[in-house]
Amino acid sequence: MIETVPTPAGDARIHWHPAPRARLVLALGHGAGGGVEARDLQALAAALPAHGVTVALVEQPWRVAGKKVAPAPKTLDAAWTALWPVLRKPGLPVVAGGRSAGARVACRTAAGLGAAAVLALSFPLHPPGKPEKSRADELLGAAGAGLPVLVVQGAKDPFGRPEEFPSGTRPVPVPHGDHGFAVPKKADVGQEEALAGIAAAVAEWLAGVGG
């Protein structure tokens, strides 16, 4: 089911993937270079309803409008915040999450919105080749607010490899994965196996979230 929601930045869309007996809602935003069709978002939407998790893939207004460049962070945050009452409508705890830029939005806003936890997929810890320009404060801010935080990171992600993350975060590595969790064809882990591993790790973590 696709639900259109007005926000200060324009109309957004929520792509609902309901669980038969849901106990949580996992809201996932997309990155700045793609949309909700990203392989990891789709893999989670397919796998998690069987674990009692309704997945809501959030399509930001700039993508709905057909634009190719994401707006400023405060605009992304404002649209995400405006969507929150709709995400809470099922009356269940909501886990804030996303991939890349969407993970940053989730981290920046989770505590203020009352999220149950934060899932950061391919968190862009720094621009490629510029580790001195760290965004760790966004990630640590969510954890510092007392929220459970799970980071899932490609082992070869140029925006930050798992071993680069600061203490207080323990990323789940995706072997051979890049920023989009793509793995080379010659790797000892296939693409579908990598995506299944991501889904399994997230499902296991979510089992302990939300009481």
N, C-alpha and C positions, 0 to 999 in steps of 0.2 A: 504494500500500500504506500502511495506517495501522498504526503500532506504538504500543501503550500502554506507557509507562515510568513506574514508581513514582519519586517524588521526595520529599524531606522536606516539600514543600508539598502533596502529593497527586499523583494520577496526571496525567501530561502525555501528549500525543500527538505523534508525529512523522509527518507526511504526506510519505512518500517519493515523489520523482519521479526515478527512476533514469535515468542516461545509459547507452546501450549499451556504450560503451567509456570509462568514467569515469576521469578523472585527478584530480579534485577533488570534495570535498563542500562545498556552500554551505549553511550552516545559517542560517535566517532566522526571527527571532522577530517577533511582531506588536506592535502598539501597545496603549496603555492604553484606547483607545476602540473597538477592533475586534479581529478575529481574522485567521486565515490566509486569509480570503476577500478581503482587501484587494486592490485592482486591481493594484498594483505587484507584490505577492508572487505573485499568480496569473500575471501576465505573465512574470515571471522563471522560474517553475516550468514554464511552457509552452515557453519559448524556449531555456533554457540546456542542457538535456540534449543537444540537437543539437550543442553545442559541447564535449561531454565533461565536463559538470558535472552531477553528481547534486545535486538540490535537495531539502533537507529543511526543510519548513515546520514550525516548532515551535509547538505550541499549549500555552500555559502552563496550569498546573493550575487557576487561577482561572476560566479560560474553559471548560475541560473540565467543571468543577463547575457551570457555569451562572451564575456570579456576574457582576455588572455593574461592579464596581469593582476595579481592580487593587490588589494588596497593596503593601507597602513595598518599596523597591528591594532590600534585602538578601534578602527572600523570593524575589523574581524571580531574583536572582543565584544563590541556592541551588538553585532548581529547574533553571536553565540549566546550572549546574555539574554537577548530578547526571545530566543527560542526556548530557554530553560523551562518556563512554565508549561510549555507543550510537552517537553520531554518528561516532566514530572507528572503529567496527567494520568498515566496508568496507576499512580499511587504507590510506586515502588522506589527503592533507593536507586539513584542514578550515578553511574560511574562516568566521569568525564574522560574523554580520550580523543586520540587522533593520530595522524601520521604527519611527521615533519612539521610544517607550519601549524597544522591542526593540533599537534601535540603541544606546541608552545601556547596556543590559545587556551587549551585545557589546563595547562599548568598555571597560567596567569590568573585564571578566573575561578578555578575549582573551589578554593577555600571560601571565597565570597558568595558563591552560589550554593554552598552546602552540599557539594558532591560527596559521595561516599568514598571515592578513591580516584586515582588518575592512572590511565594507561597511556604511555608514551611510546609510539611506534616510530622508529627511525628519528629520534629526537636530534635536531640539528645543533649539536653542541657548539659548533663553530663553523664559519665558512670554510670551504675546502682550502687547505694550505695555510690557514690563519688561526692556529690554535690559541693565539693570544687574545682573540676576540671571542671569549667564551660566553655562552648563554646559560651557564650552569646555575646562575642565580634564580632563573625561572623554575628550573627543575627542583632545586633545593628549597625554594620558597613553598612549593606544594608539600614537600616532605616535612618541612619545618612547621607547617600548620597542623601537623599530626595526621595527614592523610596517607594511607597506603599508596605507594607509587610503584608501578612496574614499568621498566624500560625494556623494550625488545629492540635490539640493535644489530645490524648486519656487521659481520666480522671485518668486512672490507669497506665499510661506509666512510667515504672521504669527509663527511660532515662530523665525524667523531666515531672512532672505533671503541668497542666495549671497554678496553683497557684504559682509555683516556678519561673515563668518567670519574668524577670525584668520589671520595669516600662518602658513604651515606646513600649511595646508589649502587645497585648491583644488577647491571643489565644482563638480560638473557641473550646470549650471542646466537646469531643465525649463521652457521658455518658458510663461509665463502660469499655471504650476501652483501650486496651493495646497498645504496640508499633506498632503492626500490625493492629490496629483498630478492633481486634477480641473482641467480647462481649460474656460473659458467657451465656449459654443457659437459665439459670434461671433469667436473667436480665429482667427488665421491658421494655427494648428496644431490638428488634430483630436485627440480623445481617444486613438484607436487609434494615431495617428502619435506622440503623446507617449509612450505606453507602449512602442512599438517602439523609440523613441529611447533610452529608459531601458535596455531589454534589450540594445540594441546597445552602449551605452557600458559596461555591466557586463561583457558578453561580451569586449569588447576589453581591458578592464582585467584580467579573470581570465586571459586568454591569457598574461599575463606573471607570473602568481602560481604558486607551487608548483614551479617548476622543471620 
